[in-house]
């Protein structure tokens, strides 16, 4: 018993949860005396915010009537509460009359409402703290310490997301931001007002990558989604590095780029980036078939790549809450946080700990909604790669359509931009004429010549179709794709620019 008394948790357990019942009664009195006071609290106050459940039931009845433009006073409330069978439960007519004696002015109603909500927030934090303590003591043995941290951060984030809505802002504030964006473009003489992608034509179409946007990059296997995403990540990191150099020597980038690779390991992704930059075939590296001059280029490229502010996390089956936690930790390494988050790919993610969606469609919906919330809360563009349904393969024209995303729930709805990468060369290569299908040699030779001509026309060409963009035009961009280096670049700059951007 003495040990319990001396425990640091003992004093905490004897404290009463924060509440302010007199403020609740005063606010209810003000609402009953003048329904216009409801406008002062309607945006942020809910029945569950009241510490006294009786007061919460009365506020709920007032809320219901005010939202229907009906009068809410002791007389009308009495009839409604009697009809629902809870009049005696809330203290009867005498309690409603008592509330009128505790009334405050309409001007003070908002302040009283914030006091009530603040007490509720504190109670939520106490409840959350108790859950964290109980978990740490072993309430759920299957949850490791790291998983408990992720769960606690997720719950805190959910609480913060509900309670930090800034509400409407005057048009002037938005106009100031718009002028600042235009001024930035004027100063740099460029149409790129967001973060550069490293691809000229994509920058021209989108103006770069913009904060709070969720961008979906989708395609069938073999199209080069990962290669294109890493190209964009590298281009963004390079622009941050170059901006730091412009500010002065030995100035580090003030933002970073995070890549979450749920399919490939970090060293595989690094090898792919190095192969692209050094123009050394990835297959030759894996098989050890490289020459000294290629190795020298490989080492030189690694020095340049190592200076860029890129972080790779290759944790498989990452949860949404873990992703959010790691992004926030990475953001603290830089004065301005993260500039871009890339996820390869979203179907390999899992929803937050403790959630059990009924099916895979709802699970993917939770993930995309969570990624959009992450983009908004951190004010950073999030690019998530996505697989497409097999319906693409059954069509004569294999180019993806937005309908190919719909079976995955809210991907299309949640995304600010959707891009499809497509390579005709990939499918055309599979349709090489077979001699057994042509009894006559002339017809086979003609078919082979036609096939070779078609292959030549699409050789090393990829299409990036911007099929949805909330803030700009859609359309198709042609890019260069060199398969041996898994390298994307601007189509007409490839041969003149060794780094393709």
Buried (B, 14 or more C-beta within 10 A) or exposed (E): EEEEEEEEEEEEEEEEEBBBBEBBBBBBBBBBBBBEBBEBBEEBBBBEBBBBEBBBBBBBBBBBBBEEEEEBBBEBBBEBBEEEEBBEEBBBBEBBBBBBEBBBEBEBBBBBBBBBBBBBBEBBEBEBEEBBEEBEEEEEEEBEEEBBBBBBBBBBBBBEEEEEEEEEEEEEEEEEEEEEBEEEBEEEEBEBBBBBBBBBBBBEBBBBBBBBBBBBBBBBEEBBBBBBBBBBBBBBBBBBBEBBEEEEEEEEBBBBBBBBBBBBEBEBBBBBBBBBBBBBBBEBBEEEEBEEEBEEBBEEBBEBBEBBBBBBBBEEEBBBBBBBBBBBEBBEEBEEBBBBBBBBBBBBBBBBBEBEBEEEBBBBBBBBBBBBBBBBBBEBBBBBBBBBBEEBEEEEEBBBBBEBBBEBBBBBEBBBBBBBBBBBBBBBEEEEBEEEEBEEEEEBEEBBEEBEEBBEEBEBBBBBBBBBBEEEEEEBBEBBBBBEBBBBBBBEBBEEEEBBB
